[in-house]
Amino acid sequence: MELRTPTRRRDFLANLAVALTVIPGVAIAARYVLAYLVPRRAAAVREVMLARLDALPVGTSREFRGVLGNDVLVVRLGDGDVRAFSVVCTHLGCRVVWDQQEGNFLCPCHMGRFDPTGKVIAGPPPAPLPSFSVRLDRDAVYVTVPVEEV
């Protein structure tokens, strides 16, 4: 007959510490493995007519709020060059404006600046402005934006 030796308190606590460390680690790893293996559903997007081209003179901008859950800043740089960006700065979420005199976007909170393509040219913003696809059809400006999920 075999006698079992009782588990010592120190051994029990050591095993418990290992279990409390390993189990969450395995759960976190499993989450990333599943995220890699299971394809993500593509974000729903929709094209929206925002304005007539004559309502947007060359060199000016216009803000559109609540376009399917997005606030969009549209700027007309030339005859066939219209661009659309999110008005939310990538630094701390302040609202950017088009600086017509400088020909770039300005975030007044911390003086971040973005060029007409949305690329950071000054200040603390860590990333470019998110842009939206623009399509011109005759005299109408169409923008493709993600649909806010309800």
Residue pairs with C-beta under 8 A, 6 or more apart in sequence:
43 146
43 147
44 146
44 147
44 149
45 144
45 145
45 146
45 147
46 68
46 144
46 145
46 147
47 135
47 142
47 143
47 144
48 67
48 68
48 142
48 143
48 144
48 145
49 140
49 141
49 142
50 64
50 67
50 72
50 74
50 84
50 141
50 142
50 143
51 62
51 64
51 74
51 140
51 141
52 139
52 140
52 141
53 76
53 82
53 136
53 139
53 140
53 141
54 139
55 62
56 62
56 74
56 76
56 82
56 141
57 76
58 76
58 77
58 78
58 79
59 76
59 77
59 100
59 103
60 75
60 76
60 98
60 100
61 73
61 74
61 75
61 76
61 97
61 98
61 100
62 73
62 74
63 71
63 72
63 73
63 74
63 87
64 71
64 72
64 73
64 74
65 71
67 143
67 145
68 145
68 146
68 147
68 148
69 145
69 146
69 147
69 148
70 86
70 132
70 145
70 146
70 148
71 86
71 87
71 88
71 95
72 84
72 85
72 86
72 87
72 132
72 143
72 145
73 84
73 85
73 86
73 87
73 96
73 97
73 98
73 105
74 82
74 83
74 84
74 134
74 141
74 143
75 82
75 83
75 84
75 85
75 98
75 105
75 116
76 82
77 83
77 116
80 136
82 134
82 136
82 141
83 116
83 117
83 118
83 131
83 134
84 131
84 132
84 133
84 134
84 143
85 96
85 105
85 114
85 118
85 129
85 130
85 131
85 132
86 129
86 130
86 131
86 132
87 95
87 96
88 94
88 95
88 96
88 130
89 95
89 96
89 107
89 109
89 112
89 125
89 129
90 120
90 125
90 126
90 127
90 128
90 129
90 130
91 107
91 109
91 110
91 112
91 123
91 124
91 125
91 126
92 109
92 110
94 107
94 108
94 109
94 110
95 107
96 105
96 106
96 107
96 112
96 114
96 129
97 105
97 106
97 108
98 104
98 105
98 106
99 105
99 106
99 113
102 113
103 116
104 113
104 114
104 115
104 116
104 121
105 113
105 114
105 115
105 116
105 118
105 129
106 112
106 113
107 113
107 114
107 123
107 125
110 123
110 124
111 122
111 123
112 120
112 122
112 123
112 124
112 125
113 120
113 121
113 122
113 123
114 120
114 121
114 125
114 128
114 129
115 121
117 128
117 131
118 128
118 129
118 130
118 131
119 128
120 126
120 127
120 128
132 143
132 144
132 145
133 143
133 144
134 141
134 142
134 143
134 144
135 141
135 142
135 143
135 144
136 142
